[in-house]
């Protein structure tokens, strides 16, 4: 008996809708959609979000006469690398720790879930770019840091799923990851 | 088993209130106040009262939008869900503390807003688990309440900053009066 592919193959989720839903209901997205979203797409969200965040940090410094325009380019590239390689690495650290405590998710899932969590950061930083370029506001803290903090919620939800609902472990791992993220930004973002 | 869940709920709630107290301390220091015991106690008090009140509102609304669960679940289902949600403030409290005391940032309000939103999302997810088919309201309503609480925090922490200095002035006045 041959199975009908239409009934056996699950419908591929729209990655953009999944990324937006991640802000309101991360648990449902993580359970139903993340496994079927390619990790390069997810990492491109975090890469773009951090690139805009770092760019705004540099623009604030440029506006205040502390840095030149070359610094804006340099910091934007750093943001791109931090949002892709850095977030990928952070996801792997969380994956390794949860794996030691009987976590069952594959590493690709972890990377994809972490990247998707930065959709809210992307929205905040896009808005921040508007206010920075059009109204000449200093936006790196108000929009950039806020956006990154808002991504902590989805990150916790991801770690919770990775650790099979072990709340204590997910809180500890999320705290470690948040600390690494904060100091990573301070080290690179203020270079 | 049930007792175990209850004790975890109490521990989670305690951790949550410690986080609220920490947010209060960090915020009190960041408004140009001197570091003294009065400010620490004052910040802690503001954080705890705010935390208690905002979690009470969340509890009332969660019960209100889930009348069916009142019949099918044991008493205190909303409080248990909130307790689980509150423990997710730990990463925010930790980073807020690091940002304030190591990096000397003056942006504690951002951490509080994000932390309350994380509590709301986590609480919504916990309530959703009690249904066979999750209801979107349980995600939307806590998020709206979290936004309102964040705004209230921003307003409150700035407005009541003058209270410690007022208390000190009153104390000095009273002690001078007593000496006379």
HADDOCK unambig.tbl for C-alpha pairs under 7 A between the chains (distance, minus, plus):
assign (segid A and resid 24 and name CA) (segid B and resid 139 and name CA) 6.41 0.50 0.50
assign (segid A and resid 25 and name CA) (segid B and resid 121 and name CA) 7.00 0.50 0.50
assign (segid A and resid 25 and name CA) (segid B and resid 139 and name CA) 6.42 0.50 0.50
assign (segid A and resid 27 and name CA) (segid B and resid 125 and name CA) 6.63 0.50 0.50
assign (segid A and resid 146 and name CA) (segid B and resid 110 and name CA) 5.94 0.50 0.50
assign (segid A and resid 149 and name CA) (segid B and resid 111 and name CA) 6.81 0.50 0.50
assign (segid A and resid 149 and name CA) (segid B and resid 114 and name CA) 5.86 0.50 0.50
assign (segid A and resid 150 and name CA) (segid B and resid 114 and name CA) 5.33 0.50 0.50
assign (segid A and resid 153 and name CA) (segid B and resid 118 and name CA) 4.89 0.50 0.50
assign (segid A and resid 171 and name CA) (segid B and resid 88 and name CA) 6.23 0.50 0.50
assign (segid A and resid 171 and name CA) (segid B and resid 90 and name CA) 6.83 0.50 0.50
assign (segid A and resid 171 and name CA) (segid B and resid 91 and name CA) 6.89 0.50 0.50
assign (segid A and resid 174 and name CA) (segid B and resid 91 and name CA) 6.16 0.50 0.50
assign (segid A and resid 175 and name CA) (segid B and resid 90 and name CA) 6.87 0.50 0.50
assign (segid A and resid 175 and name CA) (segid B and resid 91 and name CA) 4.15 0.50 0.50
assign (segid A and resid 175 and name CA) (segid B and resid 94 and name CA) 6.97 0.50 0.50
assign (segid A and resid 178 and name CA) (segid B and resid 91 and name CA) 6.36 0.50 0.50
assign (segid A and resid 178 and name CA) (segid B and resid 95 and name CA) 6.78 0.50 0.50
assign (segid A and resid 179 and name CA) (segid B and resid 95 and name CA) 6.06 0.50 0.50
